[in-house]
Structures are given as C-alpha cells and as structure tokens.
Amino acid sequence: MSGAAATGRAGRLALTARLSTARRAVELLDRKQRALAVEGERLELAADRAAETFEQASRAAANWLRRSTALDGQRGLQASTPLAAVDVTIGYDVTMGVRHPTSAGIRFVPRPEPAGSSALAYTVEAHRTALLAAVRLAAAQRAVALVAAELALTRQQQRALEQRWIPKLERRLAEIVQRLDETEREENLRLRWAAANASREDR
C-alpha cells in the first residue's frame, strides 16, 4: 500500500513539491550568481589598482635602494634593518556567504634611526610603503580568488539543477501523471461496465 501511494497521488504531490523547491533553488542560485559576478568585477578592479600601486612602490623602493647602496654601502643598510617582524592585520567581510579580505594593514615595529645619508631614510620609508602595498595586493588577490571559486561552484550547482535534477523530477512526475490517468480511465471503464450490467439485470 505504501509503495502504491508513493507512486500514486501522494507521489505526485511529493514530486510536485520537490520540483517547486528545485525551481525556487534555481532562482536563488541565479540571484547569488549575479551578485557574486558583480562583486567579483569590483574586486578585480580593486586588485588591478593594488597591483599598479605595488608596481610603483616597488620601483621607487628599488631606485632608493640603489642610491642608498651607493652612498651608505651594505653596513648602512644592515644598520637600518628592523629588529623584529611586522604585524599584519586583515579585515574581512562576507558577500553572499563568502568570507573574503577587504582591507590590510601593517603595524611597523620601531626602527633604528638611519645612521647615514638622507637617501637611507628615504630607502627605509620606500620599502615600508612597498611592503604595505604588497600585503594589500595579496589580500585583494585572495578576495578575487575566493569569490571566483564560489561563483564557479554556484554556476555548477545551478547547471546541475537545471540540466539534471529538474528534468529528472519532471520525467518522474510525467510518468506518475500518465499512470494516474490510465488508472482513472480503467476505473471509469469498470464503473460504466458495472452500471451497464446492473441495468441489464434490472430488466
């Protein structure tokens, strides 16, 4: 009895509900995909700007390093080396369920006062600027990668629903409807046959 119900009217109702849920899921995934695509484009532009900033900062740092090396030598550079590592802080946000970096900063440790030419002080500052630009670029590129991965997964899920799961449910629902129609026609024929027999017996 339970098997018959699962493929009969109860089965039709259950499949209709599942099909409605799947179609609603496709709509939600489509909205998520569009939102992620817009956010992905914005993050890519931000990453491109961060890359340009890093390129400029790294070129400036390299130029100052050459000048300082010529004026102060390796000993002067080594004397200006920080005594400890820097602290990096990353800010995060969530877009459509994806947690990704949105900002990056550095807390520099106190550095020794440069004992050399003014070029040495500019060299230290230029390298700090380049390091901050590099950290911000890495955060921006990581954000792009995370959103892109979620976008690809969302598209895959949407295609699976649209191309496999929904058609499968539709085929199963059509089969059940066809069987129910056939059963109803057979029942109608039996009822007409029984009515005709009863009418002949009454005569």
N, C-alpha and C positions, 0 to 999 in steps of 0.2 A: 504493500500500500504506500509506504513512504517513497519507494522508487518511482511509482506511478505519479505521485504528487510532485516529485522533483522534476519530472518531465512534462507534467500537465499544466494546469492553470497556475499552480503555485510556482512551478518552474518558470513559466512565462513572466509572472510578476517579479520573481527574483532576478531574472536576466534583464528585464526592463530597468529595474533599479540599478543594477550593476552597469548597464550601458549608459544610463543617465549620469552616474558617478564618473565613469570614464570620460565622457564628453565634457563634463564640468572640469575634470582634471586637465584636459587638453587646453581649455580656455585659460585656466590658471597658469599653466606652464607657458602658454603663449605670452601672457602678460609678464611673467617673470623673465622670459627670454628677451622681450622688448626692453624692459627696464635694465637688464644686465648689459644689453648691447649699447644702450645709451651711456651707462656708467663706464663700460669698457672703453668707449671712444674718448670720454672725458679723461680717464686715467691714462690712456695712451698719449694724449696731448700733453698731460702733465709730465709724463715720463720723458717725452721728447724735449720739453723745456728743461727738465732736470738734467738731461744728457748734454744739452747745449751749455748749461751753466757749469757743469763739471768740466767739459772740454775747455772752456775759457779759463776756469780756475786752475786747472792742471797745467795749462800752457803758461799762465802767469807764474805759478809756483816754480815751474822748470826754469823760466827765464831768471827769476830771482836767485834760484839755486846756483845757476851758472855764475852770476855776478858775485854772489857771496863766496863761492868756492875760490874764485879768482882773487878776491880781496882778503878773505879770512882763512882760507885753507880748511883742511879736514878737522883740525883741532878746534877751530872756532865753531864749526858746525856741531861737532860732538858735544861741546860745552853747552850748547843751546838745546840739546835733546831733553825732552820731558823726563821726569824721574819716575813717572807711573803712567799706566794706561788711562785712556779717557773713558768716561761713562756715556753710553749711547742710550737715548730714550726714544721709544717708538710709540706713536699714538695710533689707535685703531678705531675703525668704525665698522658698521655692519650694513651691507647692501643686499637686500633680498636673501638674507640668511648667510651671506658670505662675509666673514670677518677678514678685513684686509687693512694694511697700513695706510694711514692718511697723513702722517707727519713724522718727522725725525729730527732729533736734536742731539747736541753733544755738550757735555759738561767737561770743559778742559781743566786739567789739574794745573796748579801754579807752575810756572816755568822759570828756569833761571834767567836772570837778566842777561841778554846777549852781551858778551864782552868782545866787541869787535866793531866793525863798520856799521853804518846805518843800513846797509844792504842786508846784513844778517837779521836785523829786527824785521825788515820787510819780508825776508825769506820765511821766517817763522810764521808770521801772520798769514802769508800767502798759502803756506802749507796747511794751516788750520782751516782756512777758507776752502781749500781743495778737499780736505778730509770731510768737512761738513757736506760739501756738495756730493761727494761720493756716497756718503751714508744716505742722503736724501734720494739720490738716484737709485740706490739699491732698494730702498723702501718703495719707491714708485714702480720699479720694475716688478717687484714682488706682488704689489697690488694688481698690476695688469695680469700677471700670470694666474693669480687666484681667481679673479673674476672671469678670465678667459676659460679656465678649466671648468668653472661652474656653468658658464654659458654653454660649453660643449656638452656637458652632462645633461643640462636641461633640454637641449635640442635632441639629444639621443633618447631621452625619456619621452619627449613629445612624439618623435617619429615612431617609437615602439608602440605607443598607444594608438596613433593614427593608422599605422600600416599593418600592425599585427593584432593587438588586443581587441580594438573596437571591431574590426572586420570579423574576427573570430566570434565575438559575442553576437554580432548581427547574424552570422550564419546559423549559430545555435538557436537564436530566437526565431529565425525564419523557419527552421526545422520544426520547432515546437509548435509554432502557429499553424504550420501545414498539417501536422499530426492532429492538432485540436480540431481543425476544420474537417479533416477526414472523419474523425470520430463523431463530430456533430452531424455530418451528413449521414453516416451509418446509423446513428441513433434516430435521426428523422425518418430514415427509410424503415427502420424497425417499428417505429411508432405508427407510421402510415400503414404498414403491413398488418400490425396488430389491430388497428382500427378497422381496416377492411375485413379482416377475419371475423371480428366481433360483429360487424354489420351483417355479414352473411349468416352467422349463427343466429342472429336475432330474427332473421326471416324464417 
